[in-house]
Amino acid sequence: MTRFTPKVLIRGGSCAVDPLGTILVEPDFTKELIHYVNADLSRIACGKMDLDTVGHYSRPEVFQLIVNEKTCDAVVRR
């Protein structure tokens, strides 16, 4: 099986999302640009009430991050 090695791993497309997940600026993959956004920073507190990963929910028995550092194929044939 031959390995596929893309020349571009990530095609860009920066976007802006507020703390509650509302998309403020859609990604644009056609050109290089810089987004400037006026965001309501008071929504940060509301977002933390949904999922506060550094406070109440940072307990290791609730959330655990496991990183597989081995190189893996994108497709595995069985």
Contact map, one row per residue, 1 for C-alpha under 8 A:
111000000000000000000000000000000000000000000000000000000000000000000000000000
111100000000000000000000000000000000000000000000000000000000000000000000000000
111110000000000000000000000000000000000000000000000000000000000000000000100000
011111000000000000000000000000000000000000000000000000000000000000000000000000
001111100000000000000000000000000000000000000000000000000000000000000000000000
000111111000000000000000000000000000000000000000000000000000000000000000000000
000011111000000000000000000000000000000000000000000000000000000000000000000000
000001111110000000000000000000000000000000000000000000000000000000000000000000
000001111110000000000000000000000000000000000000000000000000000000000000000000
000000011111000000000000000000000000000000000000000000000000000000000000000000
000000011111100000000000000010000000000000000000000000000000000000000000000000
000000000111110000000000000010000000000000000000000000000000000000000000000000
000000000011111000000000001110000000000000000000000000000000000000000000000000
000000000001111100000000011100000000000000000000000000000000000000000000000000
000000000000111110000011111100000010000000000000000000000000000000000000000000
000000000000011111000011110000000010100000000000000000000000000000000000000000
000000000000001111111111100000000000000000000000000000000000000000000000000000
000000000000000111111111000000000000001100100000000000000000000000000000000000
000000000000000011111100000000000000000000110110000000000000000000000000000000
000000000000000011111100000000000000000000110110000000000000000000000000000000
000000000000000011111110000000000000000000000000000000000000000000000000000000
000000000000000011111111000000000000000000000000000000000000000000000000000000
000000000000001111001111110000000000000000000000000000000000000000000000000000
000000000000001111000111110000000000100000000000000000000000000000000000000000
000000000000001110000011111000000010100000000000000000000000000000000000000000
000000000000011100000011111100000000000000000000000000000000000000000000000000
000000000000111000000000111110000000000000000000000000000000000000000000000000
000000000000111000000000011111100000000000000000000000000000000000000000000000
000000000011100000000000001111110000000000000000000000000000000000000000000000
000000000000000000000000000111110000000000000000000000000000000000000000000000
000000000000000000000000000111111000000000000000000000000000000000000000000000
000000000000000000000000000011111100000000000000000000000000000000000000000000
000000000000000000000000000000111110000000000000000000000000000000000000000000
000000000000000000000000000000011111000000000000000000000000000000000000000000
000000000000001100000000100000001111100000000000000000000000000000000000000000
000000000000000000000000000000000111110000000000000000000000000000000000000000
000000000000000100000001100000000011111000000000000000000000000000000000000000
000000000000000000000000000000000001111100000000000000000000000000000000000000
000000000000000001000000000000000000111110000000000000000000000000000000000000
000000000000000001000000000000000000011111100000000000000000000000000000000000
000000000000000000000000000000000000001111110000000000000000000000000000000000
000000000000000000000000000000000000000111111100000000000000000000000000000000
000000000000000001110000000000000000000111111110000000000000000000000000000000
000000000000000000110000000000000000000011111111000000000000000000000000000000
000000000000000000000000000000000000000001111111100000000000000000000000000000
000000000000000000110000000000000000000001111111110000000000000000000000000000
000000000000000000110000000000000000000000111111111100000000000000000000000000
000000000000000000000000000000000000000000011111111110000000000000000000000000
000000000000000000000000000000000000000000001111111100000000000000000000000000
000000000000000000000000000000000000000000000111111100000000000000000000000000
000000000000000000000000000000000000000000000011111110001000000000000000000000
000000000000000000000000000000000000000000000011111111111100000000000000000000
000000000000000000000000000000000000000000000001001111111100000000000000000000
000000000000000000000000000000000000000000000000000111111100000000000000000000
000000000000000000000000000000000000000000000000000111111100000000000000000000
000000000000000000000000000000000000000000000000000111111110000000000000000000
000000000000000000000000000000000000000000000000001111111110011000000000000000
000000000000000000000000000000000000000000000000000111111111011000000000000000
000000000000000000000000000000000000000000000000000000011111111000000000000000
000000000000000000000000000000000000000000000000000000000111111100000000000000
000000000000000000000000000000000000000000000000000000000011111100000000000000
000000000000000000000000000000000000000000000000000000001111111100000000000000
000000000000000000000000000000000000000000000000000000001111111110000000000000
000000000000000000000000000000000000000000000000000000000001111111000000000000
000000000000000000000000000000000000000000000000000000000000001111100000000000
000000000000000000000000000000000000000000000000000000000000000111110000000000
000000000000000000000000000000000000000000000000000000000000000011111000000000
000000000000000000000000000000000000000000000000000000000000000001111100000000
000000000000000000000000000000000000000000000000000000000000000000111110000000
000000000000000000000000000000000000000000000000000000000000000000011111000000
000000000000000000000000000000000000000000000000000000000000000000001111100000
000000000000000000000000000000000000000000000000000000000000000000000111110000
001000000000000000000000000000000000000000000000000000000000000000000011111100
000000000000000000000000000000000000000000000000000000000000000000000001111100
000000000000000000000000000000000000000000000000000000000000000000000000111110
000000000000000000000000000000000000000000000000000000000000000000000000111111
000000000000000000000000000000000000000000000000000000000000000000000000001111
000000000000000000000000000000000000000000000000000000000000000000000000000111
